[in-house]
Structure formats: structure tokens, C-alpha cells
């Protein structure tokens, strides 16, 4: 149940005061009530048990003169009709106040002599009053979902360069294998073992050009591709990221802030999620598996194709370079986005729905070091709901880095013996399937129930690397096949049968959860949930893996032509940044609303298109400021020219 009203308090008088006294300022206030259970049951009836753990509250948004205090509003409402007829008392009153950036230590670089203390607050500008006593409360944030829809995306390959006689023409190279190079931007590796190519440009000039928009903007926006590129990866990356944005558009509206919902028809949203067509939206959790697949595929091919990575030449120095390349590529934009989100979000909006605090940002003040070490999905999360975790969607970066750490072991075995490497990788994939199935059968749950179970599914199944590694292993095996067996010619009828089979299986995986919502059918048992959780992800990875293989070896047809459209190329370069910042922008879009949103198809489609456009524009800007300058600095250290393509 959700009741909200925008009350223009004494609008005529307010206008007169503004005319006479320019110092007059209005402010937003919000009162939140905890309705008695009897009132909720009288309104919702049996539906009270189908709210996916969202607390049911009543909130009242008001525009008040600056002279009003939260205690005045609280007393007025407690004495009014809401209290006398409905037995409602104010649980909390929040009024926004003007911010002073100059005096806000939290928004500045802190003096080393003054460490951060528990008493420091990012909401000093708000007056928070309770019916019992003054207190501050953190409202729920929708980003619990974000690992799921999200969930998702790593800076993967921008292009995979195929030399002559490469994958595209199905002919083998003179070495009898695919002669493929991974570009600088591929899977964050940046060819860390390549020899440097000196030029005559001075060091100072290179450093200045590293941050120049004239250097970085052409690199971001270029649509240039090389002959024989596996260019379908551009389209797959962009479409997958767009899928994630679609899922989060719905979830952030339906499960926005528990105490201050933004959906006017919140109860209708639960029925909306049960529609057959909505399963394509709810299944965006598969997007993370798509990127795990691509990541494993690219690093496997790159590793196996590099002479420097042969078993006989691997040493500690080589491995340190191997890991340092990915860490340097991933970490700077990640940390910069975190810092800006944590310390500046209070200056980015206000309004009747603006929360007292945003837990997914404030939690970073204490747990930032876990993200710096990429262990934030392993430590300090048990018993913590996703919406209370620091940038909950960043679990994906941690899992990817953890997979990257174990990759040299598996790939060294592949380089030494194809059979042994495949066997060990297969065993690891099966172990991941078993781990996910057993844990899901034990606790049950899904993304939509994250609030009901306190984050058990999120923390124990969805974000744990041992439950998600199977898709990555499928990618490793795909990279091996592309590197060593691409030249095997497939009968066109068999290729057509594979397209039909994998398409049908993929559609089935997306829509079969609909059977959980059909009233005439029994709910899934825990073993059935465990089987789906365990098998669906690696099977989905196989379906997408076939698309990549078919497009790379000439069996893609019109699908390959579409995914290879040059318009996808610049967008694919910023998908990692879209993944990082789109939850932040969605939170701001949700919290700064002045009116409530109806969850109909047109409104959600309009929201979705807006989110896609705004987030890609913001990601391009972030690439120029956060991402590409650090790539260029690495090139300077390696004595590489800044004019070579990414």
C-alpha cells in the first residue's frame, strides 16, 4: 500500500512572500508512517504475502516554507485525521536543507591528521525526526538487483584481430592454427607482454596528451575495424549491456526504496512481473554469464597464442605482468566512480523522495578496501542485505578478477596438453554446477526475493565465484576451440541444426521460469530450483558460445552482419563504464522524482530508452576522464606510441 501526496502549502501566500522577500526558500519534507497490520490486511487481503519482502508503508510528501520544522509537521499530522481515524502515527519526518559544499568535509580530501570517525555523517543537512526520538535511518536501495541484472559487464574485447587466412575464411594459417591477435582493449590485458615501440615524442608531451580530449575522443568514437575481425563481439557486448539496463529499469522502479516507493501502482507491479512477456526482462541475470563466457574465451585464445605464455617460459615476472595489466585497466575507473558516488551524491539531488542516506554508497566508507582487493563478494557480506552493501553490483568485477587469477593454471595445462587442460577445466565446470545446485536447493530464492531472505540467495549463490565459474569455463573451452580447431569445416545442414537447437534452448531457458507464476501449476520445489540454477547458466553460455563460433567461422549469416554493424564499435568500448555508472544514475533518477510513476508498458519503455541514452553519453564522458587517460599512462610507461589503435 502506498499513499503519497504533493501538497503545495499555502501556495498563494508563498508566492507573495517570494515577491516581497527574495530570501524566502521552500523545502521538501516527507513524513513516513508505519501502518498497523490490521489496516494493511484490510486493504491487501491475501496479497500481503506476495510483496517480495518490500515493507508496506505510507508516506506523505510536502512542499513547505523554509520556516517550518520537521517537529511542526510531525505534531500536525499526529493530531490530524490520519491519527484519529486510521490510528496512524508518524514514524519519521525528513526535511531537506540547503547544502554547503565548502564546509562539508566528507566531500573534500580529508586532512591526514583527521581520520574518518563513526560520528561523521553524510546527511548533516537533513533534519530527521522520529515519533519517539531523533534518529537517522537508511532507506533501502534498489541496487540489490544489480548483481543480478546485472548485474553485469566487464570491459571485454574491442576487437580480435585476425591476420590473413584467419577465422573469417575458414582456412588455416601456415602454422595450422588461427592466427589471431587480441587488441589492447581486449579483456583488460592490453597485450602486457608486447615489445615497446619507441617514437620521437617527448615524455612530457606524451603525459599531457594522455589526458587530452583530442587524443582520447577519436579513440573512443572510432568505428574502424580490421579485416577478419570477430566483429560480432561488438554487437553482443552492446546488446547484453542494454539488456541489463532494461532489467534494472523495471526493478529499480518496482523495488526502489522500501520506505518511499516511487511506483503509484506498486501492488500491480507484482502481477506485472508474472506476465509471460516479462520473463525476458527478469532473465537479464543471464547477461553476467554472457560476459563471463566472452572473458574466458578471449583470455584463453590470447594466452594460448602468445609465445611468451608457453609453459616453458612462464615465471613469476610474467605472471605479475599478466595480473598487473588487468588490475591497472579495471581499478582506476572503478575507484574513481566509487569516490564520486560516495562523497558527492548528497549534492546531486533533492526532493520528496530523496532518502536520508543511500546505503550502497555509505557502506563504501568502511569496506572500500575489499573492493580494492576484489574480495568484496567473499568477506563481510553474510547476513548483509544486497541493498546495504557497498556498490552491490560490483560483485561482478570481483568474480571476474578471481577467475582471472586461476586462469593461468588451467591455460598452462591446455598449452601443455589439450586433453589434460580440457579435462581439468571440465571438472572445474562440473564442480561449479554442483556447488550452485546444492546451495540453491538448500536455501532457494531468486533475485526478486532478495529482500525476503535477507540476501541469502544473493550472498550464497548469485555472487559466489564457485557457483558462477561454470560459464567462465565454457568460455575457456571456446577460446581453445577457436585457437586450435576453428578450421574444422561443418556441414551446412549440421550448422543449421545447431542454430535451431541452441536458439530453442536459449528461449526455453529465458521463459521456462514463467511456470512458477502460473496458478494452475505447482510451485517449483527446492530441488527443481537447484537444478535450474545449476544447469541454466552454463547451458546459456553454450548457446551464446555457438553464436560466437558460428559468426567467427562464417556460419553466422544475417546474424553476423547485424552484430558486426560498425555503430556498435564505439559503444562496445564503454560498456564496462556503463555497467559501473548506470546504477548510480538510475538511483538519482528514481530519488529525484517529484511525482510517482505508473508501471505501464509505455512509461517503462520511455524510461528504458532514456536510461540507455543518458548512460551511454555519461559513459563516453567517463571514458575521456577516467578510463582512457589511465590506458595512455600505461602506454607511456611501456614506451608505446599514443597513436596506435585500442
N, C-alpha and C positions, 0 to 999 in steps of 0.2 A: 504494500500500500504506500502510495506516495502522494503527498499533498504539498503543493508549492504555490505561493502567490507572490507576485511582484507588486508591492504597494507603494505608489508614489505619494509619500507622506506630505500632505498639505502643499500640493504642487503649486497652487496659485500664490500662497504666501511665500513659498521658497523662491519663486520667480521674482517676486517683489524684492525680497531680501538681496538676491543676487544683483538686481538692478541698483539698489541703494548702497550695498556694501560688497565690494568686489572680493573681500576676504572670505566670504561665505563659501564653505565647501560641504558638499554632501558626501555620504559614505554608505557603503553596503553593510548590512547586518543580516545575520542569519540565526534563526532560533531552531533548535532541534529538539524534538520530543521523543520520548520512548513510550509508545502506546501500550496500554495493558494488553495482555494476550487475549482477553475476552473480546476486546474491540477488534483485534486482528482476525480472530476466528469468525466473528460475526460478519466480516466483510469478505474474507477469502474462503471460508469453509474448508473443504478438503484440500484445496490448493496450497495451504500453508506448508505442507511437507514437500513441495516441489519448487522451491526457490533457490536451489543450488547453494545454500548456505549464506545467501545475502541477507543481512539483518534488515528487518522491515521497520522503517522509521517514518516519522512525519517531520518535514522541515518547512520553514516559512522564511522566504527571502524578502527583504525590505530595503528600500532606499530611504535613508533617514538624514535629517540635518546633522551637521557636524557637532552640534551642541549636545546631541543625545548620547547617553552612555549605555553600555550593554545592560547594566543593572536596571535602568529605567524600562527597557524593553522587556526584560525578564519579569519584573513586577507587574507590568501592564498585561502581559499575556497570561500570567498565572491567575490574575483576578478576573480575566475576561471569560467569554463564552466557552472557550476551549477547555478551561479548567472546570467550570461549573457543570457543563453538560456532558463532556466526554471524559472527565476525570484525567485530563492531561496536564502534566507539569513540565516546565522547561528543563531539559537536561543540560543544555549548553547554549550560550549565546556568544556569537563571534561577530565582531565589528572590525572592518579593515581600517587601517590608519595610513597616513602618508609615510613613505619610506625616506630615510636619509642615507643615501649611499655613502656619503663622506664619513659618517660616524659608525658605519656598520663594519666591525672588524671581521665578520665572517666572509664578507665579500672582498676583503683585501688580503694581500700577502701578509701573513701573521709574523709579528716580531718573534725571532727565535727565542727570545727570553721569556716569552709569554706562551706557554703551551696551551693547547685546547683543553678545556675542562668541561666536565659534565654539565656545569651550570650555564655554559654558553648556549644560546638559543638562536635559531634562525627565524623565530616568529615573535621577536620582541615587539614588532609593530602591531601586533594584534591584541585586542582585549578579549580574553577568553573567560567567560563566567559560567559557572555551573549553578544548578539549583541548590546544591549543597555547599560548595566551596569553589574557589577559583582553582582551575586546573587546566592543563593543556592536554589535548588528545589528538592522536594522529588518525586521520581518516584513511580508510582502505583505498588502495590504488589499484587500477585495473591491470597493472603490469605483470600480475601473476601469470597471466596467459602468455606473456611474451616469450617465454621459453618455448611454449607450445607452438604458437603460430609464428611461432617464431620464431618464434620463435626464433630465427634463424639463419644467418647468411655469413659467409666468410669471403674475404677478398680472394677469389679464385682466379683462374686463368683469364687473362685478357686475350691472349691468342696463343695458339700452339703452332709453331712454325714447322711446316712440313717442307723439306727440301725436295728436289726433283726426285721423281719416282717414289713419292711418299704415299700416304694413305689414299689420297684422292683418286689416284688412277689404278689402284689395286695391283701395282707392280712392285716387286721387291727391289730394294736398293742393291748396290753391289756387295753389300755385306750380308744380304739375305734377311734384313730386318728393316723395320720402319725407321727412316732417318728423320727424326722429329726433334726439334728444339723447343724448350719451354722458354717463353719470353720473360722479361724482367719482372712483370707483374704476376707471373703465374704462381698461384698457391703460396704467395708471400715468400718464395725462396729467393727470387731476384738473382738467380744464377751466381750465387755467392762464390763459386769456385772458378768463374771465368777469369781469364787473364785480363789485366787492365790494358786500356788503350790510351796512351798519353796523347795530349794535344798541347798546343802552344798557349792556351788560355790561362791567364794567371789565377792563382789561388783566391785572391780577394774578389776578383771579378766572378769567379765560379760561385763563391759563397753568396754574393749579392744576387746573382742570377737564380740561385736555388729558391729564393723567396719571391721571385718576380712573377707577376701575373702574365707577363709577355712570354715567359718560359713555360709556365705551367698550364695556362688556359688552352693553348694549341695541343698540348699533350693530352689533356682531358677530353677535349671535344673532337679530336681527330677520328675520322671514320676509316682511316687507311687499314687495310688488311693485306696480308701476303697471300700469294698463290698457294694453294693446297693447305690453307689454314683449316683446322677443325672448327669452322666458324659457327656451327650450331650451338656451341657452348655460350656464345654471346647471348643468344635468344633465351636459352634455358635459364641462365642466371637472372636475366631481367624478369622473365615471366614468373619464376619462382619467388623473387622478391616481391613482385606485385601481388602474388597470391597471399603472401604473408601480410601485406598491408590490408588486403581485403578482409582476412580473418580478424585482424585486430580492429578494423573499423567497426565491425559488429560487436566484438567482445568488449571493447573499451566503452561502448555506449550502454550495452546491457549490464555490464558488471563494472561500472565506472567507480564511483566512490560509495561504499556501503552506506554511509550515513547521509550522503547527499546524492541520490540518483539523478541522472540527467535525462532519463527517458520518462516521458509523460505516461506512456503505456507499458510500464516495466513488467507487469504481470503478463501482458500479451507477448513479451519478448521470449518468455519461456516456451510458449506454444510455437512461436516462430522458429525456434531452434530445432523443433521436432519435424519441420517440413522436410519432404524428400529432397527438394532442391537445395535446402540449406546444408545438406551433408557435404557439398563441395566446399562450402565455407568453413565448416567445422573440421574438415580433414586437412586444413593447412598445416597441421603438425607434421605431415609428410615432407614439407619443404626442407626441414633440417636434414632429413635423410638424403634428399637430393644433393644438398651441398656436401654432406659427408661423403657421398659417392664420388662427386667430382673431385673433391680434395684428395681422396685416396687414389683415384685414377691418375691424376696429374703427377702427384709426387712419386708414384710407382714408376711411371714412364720416365720421368726426369732422372730418378735415381738409377734406374737400370740402363739408361742411355749414356750416362756420364762415365767416362773412363776414370775420372778421379774418385768415383764412388765404388769402384770394383773392390771386392773383398780384400784383395792383397794390398790395396792402397789406403784402406780406411784406418785412421788413427785418431787420437784424442783431438788433435788440432783440427782435423777435417770435420769431426762431429760438432765441435764447438762452433765452427763457422756455419755448419748446417743449421744448428739451432738458433744461432745469433741472427741469421738472416731473417727468419720468421719472426723472432721476438721483436726485432727493430722495426719491421714493417707493421706489425699488429699493434704494438703498445703505445706509441706516441698519440695517434688519434684517439685511441681508446681512453687513455688517461686524461687528455685534454677535454674530451666530451664530458667525462665524469666530473672534472673540476668545475666546469662551467655550469653543469646541471645542479650540482650540489650547492654551490655558493651563490649562484645568481638567479635561481628560479624564483625567489621571492620578488624579484623586480620585473618579472616577465608577465604578470597579470594580476587581476583582482576581480571582484565580482561576488554575487551572492552564492556562487557555487565554489569559490576558491577555498581550498582546505586550510586548516590550521598549519599543517605541515604535510610534506609528501614523503612517506616512509622510505620509498625506494631510493630517494635522494639522501635523506638524513642518515640512513643506515650506512652510507659510504664513509661517513666521518670516522667510523671505528673499524670498518672492515676493508678499507681501500687496499691494504697490503695484501690481502688474499687475492684480489684481482691482479695486482702487480705480479704475483707469483702464479697466477692462473690455477688456483686451488679453491676458488670461491664456490664450486659445486660440490666440494668434498668436506669442508670444515665449517662448523658453526651454522649449519642450516637445519639440522634435525630439530623438529619442533617449532621451526620458524615458518610462518606462512609466506608464500611467494611475494605477496604484496608488501611484506615487511622486510624483504631482502634488498640489499644494495643492487640496483640495476638488474633486476631478476633476469632480464633477457640475456645478460652477458654470460649465462651458463654455457652458451654455445661456444664462445671463444675459449673458455677453459677446457671444454671437452675436446675441441679441435687441437689445442696445444698438447693435451695429454696423449691424443692419438699420434700426434707428430713425434712425440718423444720415443714411442715404441716402434715407429715405422722403420728406422734403420735395422733393427733386429730382423724383422720379417723380410725386408727387402734384401738384406745381405744373404739370407737363406735362399731367396729367389735367384739372386745373382750366382750363388754357388751351385744350386741345384733347383731347377724349376719344379720338379716333383716334390722335393722336400719343402720348398717355400710355399707351394700351394697347399700341401697337407697341413702345415702348421697354421697358415692363415685360415684355412677351412675349419680347423679345430677351434681356433680362437673365435671365429664367427658363430660356430655352434654353441660354444660356451656362453657367448653374449645372448644368444636366443634363449638358452635355458635360464640364464640369470633373470632376464626380463620376464619370462613366462612364470617362473616360480614366484618372483616378488609381486607381480601383478595378481596372480592367483591368491596370494596371501592377503593383500590389502585392498585390491580392487581400485576403482576410481578412474577418472579421466580429467582432462583439463577443466571442464565445466564444474567439476566437484572439488576443485582445489580449496575453495573456501569452507566446504563442508567438512573435509577431512583434516583441516589444519595444515595442509601441504604435504601429507604423507605420500600421495602419488607423485607429486612434483619432486620432492626431495629424494624419494627412494627408488623411483623408476624412471621418470622422464629425464632427469638431468644427470643421472649417474653414468659415467663412461662405460662401465661394464655392461650396462643394459642397452647401450646405443652403438657399440662398436661393430655390430654385425654389418651395418650399411657401409661403414668405412672399409671393412674387409672386402666387401663386394667391389668397392672402388679399386682397391689394391689389385685384385684379380683382373678387373677390367683393364687396368693400366698394363699389366703383364701381357694380356691377350693382344692389346693394340701394339705393344712393342715387339712381340715375337711371333704372333700368329695372324697378324692382320691380313697377310697375303693369301690366306686360305679363301678360295672362291666358294661362295654359297650359291646353290641353285636358286634361281629367282622364285620358284614356287615355294621353296623352303623359307626364303626371306619373307614372302608374302604371308605364309602361315605364321611366322614369328611375329610379324606386325599385328596380325589378327589376335593371336594368343595373348601377347603382352598388353595390347590395348584393352581387351576384355578383362584381363586380370586386374589391371590398374583401375578401371572403372568399378569393378567389383569391390576392391579394397576401399575406395572412397565412399561408396554408397551402402555397403552392407551394414554399417552401424545404424542405419535407419530402422532396422528390425528391432532395435532396442526401444524405439519410441512408438511402435505400433501397439495399440491397446489390446488387439486380439491375440498378440503373441506374448509369450512369457519373457520376463527379463532375462538377460544373459546371466548365467551362473558365473561364479568366480573362475572356474577352470576355463570356461569359454572366453571370458575376458582375458585371461592369461594367454590363451592360445593366439588370440588376435593380436595382442600387444607384442608377443614374441615373434610371430611369423610375418605380420603385415609389413614391418619396416624393411627387413632385408628383401622381401619379395618386391616391394615398391622400388627399392634400389635396383633390382634386376630389371624391372620394367623400364626405368629411365636409362639404365645402362644399355639396354638394347637400342634405344633411340640414339644414344651417342655413338654406339658401334655402327649402326646402320648408316647414319649420316656421314661418319668418318670414312666408311669403306664404299660409298657410292650406292647404297640401297635406301637412301632417305627420301628421294623423290621430292614432291612439293613440300613435305615437312621440313626437309633440309633447306630448301630455298627460303621458306619463311623464317626459320630460326637463324638463318645466315644473313638476314637483312642488315644492311650497314647501319641503319638507325639504332640498332641495339648496341653497337660497339661502344660509343661514349657512355651510354647508360650503364653498361656492364662494368665499367671501370669504377663506378661509385656505389655499387650495390652493398659493399661492406659498410660504407658510411651511411647509406640509407638504413641499414639494419641497426646501426648504432644510435642514430638520432631520431628515427621515426617514432619510437615510444615517447620520447621527450616531447616532441611536437604534438603528438596525439593527446598527451596528458594536458598540455597547455590549451589545446583546442577544446577539450572536454571541460576543464575547470573554469575557463574564461567565458563560458556561455552565459547570456543574460536570460535566456528563455529555454524551456525544455524542448526536447527533440522527440518526434514521433518515429517509431521504428517501422515505417513502411518502406517498401522497396525503392521508391523514388528518392526519398530522403537519404537512405543509406547509400544508394548509388551516387548521389550528388556528393555526399561526404567522402566516399571512397575516391572518386575522381579528384576531388580537392586534395586529399591526403597524398595521393600519388604524385601530383604535380608539385605541390609545395615541398614534399620531402626530397624529390629528385633535385629541385632547384637548390634547396638547402645543402644537399649532399655535394653538389658541384662546388658551391661556395666553400664548404668544409674541406673539399679536396685541395682547393687552392691555398687554404690557410693552414690546415692540419696535416694533410697526407702527403702530397707531392713534394713540399719542401723537405720533408724528412727523407723521402726517397732520394732526392737530389743530394742531400748531405752525405748519404751513403756512397753515392757515385763519386762525390768529391774525394772522400777518403780512399776509395778504390782507384782513384785517378782515371775515372771514366769520363767521357765527354757527355755533356748535358743534352746534346742534340740527338743522341741515339733514341729510337722509339722505345716506349714502355711496353 
